[in-house]
Amino acid sequence: MADEIDYNIIGDDMQLVEIELDKKEAVRAEAGAMMYMGQGIKMETSTGGGLLKGLKRAITGESFFITSFIQEGPGKGYVAFGAPYPGKIIPLDLGRFGGSFLCQKDSFLCAANGIDIELALTKKIGAGLFGGEGFILQRLKGDGMAFVHAGGTIVEKDLAAGEVLRVDTGCLTAFEESVSYDIQWAGGFKNALFGGEGLVLASLKGPGKVYLQSLPFSRLADRIVAASRHTNGNREQRGESSGIAGIGSDALGGLLGGDRKF
């Protein structure tokens, strides 16, 4: 049984979630997500269940270690976790969804103690070969609260039985296990080559709930890297020395240049 926790999501475009804990209650979070905490909170960092679980989390984009925050002081305590880039925090009551929910790799933020973060592979080989990082999903499993982060604005869709939704793979954030997930070609040579939307689309078939994000991290990273390269190119044409700015853009490209689509 997962701990029952109270929470408050604060902010609009740069959100954080503050979680209130009774004595001996705990919350687990991705390493580095904590913003602040009360005096009675104790931190414990571990693999969260052995070497294998740590490795599985690492494959899904999370850190090898996970940190638990336990209220050891008298009365109630609190701890807050911040999102890694502009967007929204989605609270998921896993008990309402049959005890599990699938989500984009590296989207996990925090969860009540007792929630497991597992590796989930798509069932169809087409999704694995052509879906990019969509082949590797996170399964949040348990009967308590979990929180995931997505970029930009969140769109919530409730698909009826048999209803199909096609979406850019990077915009897919999380969905119920009852939703079928597959990959489809965008259609047409010109669409694939010049459309700018990628070669494939994610096809989702209801019933079930789906969460979409308007600003995938991959799009944000691509725009930043493109802008930095354009700026450095103009400087080189004018014969200016890029200096520290050039080093900074190269470092930024290394950090953000990887394709992080779903």
MOMOBEL-V562658 format. One line per field, one symbol per residue. phi: phi as a letter, one per 30 degrees, with the letter a starting at -180 (. if undefined). psi: psi as a letter, one per 30 degrees, with the letter a starting at -180 (. if undefined). burial: b if it has 24 or more other C-alpha atoms within 12 Angstrom, else e. A space follows every 50 residues. Layout:
# MOMOBEL-V562658
phi = ???
psi = ???
burial = ???
This chain:
# MOMOBEL-V562658
phi = .dddbcbbdcjccbdbbcccbdeidbbcbeejddcaaddddccbcadikj ddddddddddjdddcbccccdcddicbbbbbcddaelbccdbddddcija acbedicdcaadejdcccdbcddcdddddcdidddcccccblbbcbbbcb diccccccddeidcbcbeedddcaadddddbbcbddjidddddcdicjdb bdccbdckcbccbdbdedddddddddddddddddddddidddhddddddd dddddcdddcdd
psi = klkklklkkkldfillkkkkklkfllkklkkgfkelllegkkkjkafhgl eeeeeeeeegfllelkkkjkjflkalllkkkkkflkalkjkjjfffhggl kklkkgfkellkkfkkjlkkklfkfeeeefgbffejlkjkkagaklklkl kbkkkkkjklkfkkkkkkeffkelllffkkklkkkfjkeeeeeffgglfl lkjkklllkkklkfikeeeeeeeeeeeeeeeeeeeeefglkebeeeeeee eeeeeffkjhl.
burial = ebbbbbbebeeeeebbbbbbbbebbbbbbbbebbeebbebbbbeeebbee eeebebbbbbbbbbbbbbbbbeeeebbbbbbbbbbbbbbbbbbbeebebb bbbbbbbbbbbbbbbbbbbbbbeeeebbebbbbbbbbbbbbbbbbbbbbb bbbbbebeeeeeeebbbbbbbbbbbbbbbbbbbbbbeeeeeeeeeeebbb bbbbbbebbbbbbbbbbbbbbbebbeebbeebeeeeeeeeeeeeeeeebe eebeebbebbbb
